[in-house]
Amino acid sequence: MVTDNPDPTLTGPLHDRFTAKRAEKATRVVVNSVVFRSSGQNLTKRGAYIEMVSRFLEPVLLALAILAIRGRVKR
């Protein structure tokens, strides 16, 4: 069996392909795949950003708690 795959072509003018909405989605996809591990749930934009912020702040708050406990124990 042989299939014929045509070469992909870009359609539409350049200013229609590069929009703020597409750039925001591309940025979200890249950040989720590189920096954060996405939960795999279908979240709203607000939910996705809350998840990203919480994944960043959790280790920071844990480190601050450990430093606070260490400072109390050393005294």
MARTOR-946703 format. One record per residue (C-alpha): y, x, z. Coordinates in steps of 0.2 Angstrom, whole numbers, m for minus. Example, Ala and Ser with C-alpha at 12.3 -4.5 7.8 and 13.67 -1.06 7.14 Angstrom:
yy=m22 | xx=62 | zz=39;
yy=m5 | xx=68 | zz=36;
END
This chain:
yy=0 | xx=0 | zz=0;
yy=17 | xx=7 | zz=m5;
yy=33 | xx=0 | zz=1;
yy=50 | xx=3 | zz=m7;
yy=64 | xx=6 | zz=6;
yy=81 | xx=6 | zz=m2;
yy=94 | xx=19 | zz=5;
yy=105 | xx=11 | zz=18;
yy=123 | xx=8 | zz=12;
yy=138 | xx=4 | zz=22;
yy=146 | xx=m12 | zz=18;
yy=164 | xx=m18 | zz=22;
yy=180 | xx=m8 | zz=24;
yy=181 | xx=6 | zz=36;
yy=193 | xx=m3 | zz=48;
yy=181 | xx=m18 | zz=50;
yy=167 | xx=m6 | zz=55;
yy=177 | xx=3 | zz=69;
yy=182 | xx=m10 | zz=81;
yy=186 | xx=m9 | zz=100;
yy=172 | xx=m20 | zz=103;
yy=159 | xx=m9 | zz=94;
yy=166 | xx=7 | zz=102;
yy=165 | xx=m1 | zz=120;
yy=147 | xx=m6 | zz=116;
yy=142 | xx=11 | zz=109;
yy=150 | xx=20 | zz=124;
yy=140 | xx=8 | zz=136;
yy=124 | xx=12 | zz=127;
yy=127 | xx=31 | zz=127;
yy=132 | xx=31 | zz=146;
yy=117 | xx=21 | zz=151;
yy=105 | xx=31 | zz=141;
yy=112 | xx=48 | zz=146;
yy=119 | xx=47 | zz=163;
yy=111 | xx=31 | zz=171;
yy=94 | xx=24 | zz=169;
yy=97 | xx=6 | zz=164;
yy=88 | xx=m7 | zz=174;
yy=82 | xx=m16 | zz=158;
yy=89 | xx=m33 | zz=164;
yy=101 | xx=m42 | zz=152;
yy=117 | xx=m41 | zz=162;
yy=135 | xx=m46 | zz=157;
yy=148 | xx=m33 | zz=154;
yy=154 | xx=m35 | zz=172;
yy=137 | xx=m33 | zz=179;
yy=133 | xx=m18 | zz=168;
yy=149 | xx=m9 | zz=174;
yy=145 | xx=m14 | zz=192;
yy=128 | xx=m7 | zz=191;
yy=135 | xx=10 | zz=183;
yy=147 | xx=11 | zz=197;
yy=134 | xx=8 | zz=211;
yy=122 | xx=20 | zz=203;
yy=136 | xx=33 | zz=204;
yy=142 | xx=29 | zz=222;
yy=126 | xx=27 | zz=231;
yy=122 | xx=46 | zz=231;
yy=140 | xx=50 | zz=235;
yy=139 | xx=38 | zz=250;
yy=122 | xx=45 | zz=256;
yy=129 | xx=63 | zz=255;
yy=144 | xx=58 | zz=266;
yy=133 | xx=49 | zz=278;
yy=122 | xx=65 | zz=280;
yy=137 | xx=76 | zz=282;
yy=143 | xx=64 | zz=296;
yy=127 | xx=64 | zz=305;
yy=126 | xx=83 | zz=303;
yy=143 | xx=85 | zz=311;
yy=139 | xx=74 | zz=325;
yy=122 | xx=83 | zz=329;
yy=131 | xx=100 | zz=328;
yy=143 | xx=96 | zz=342;
END
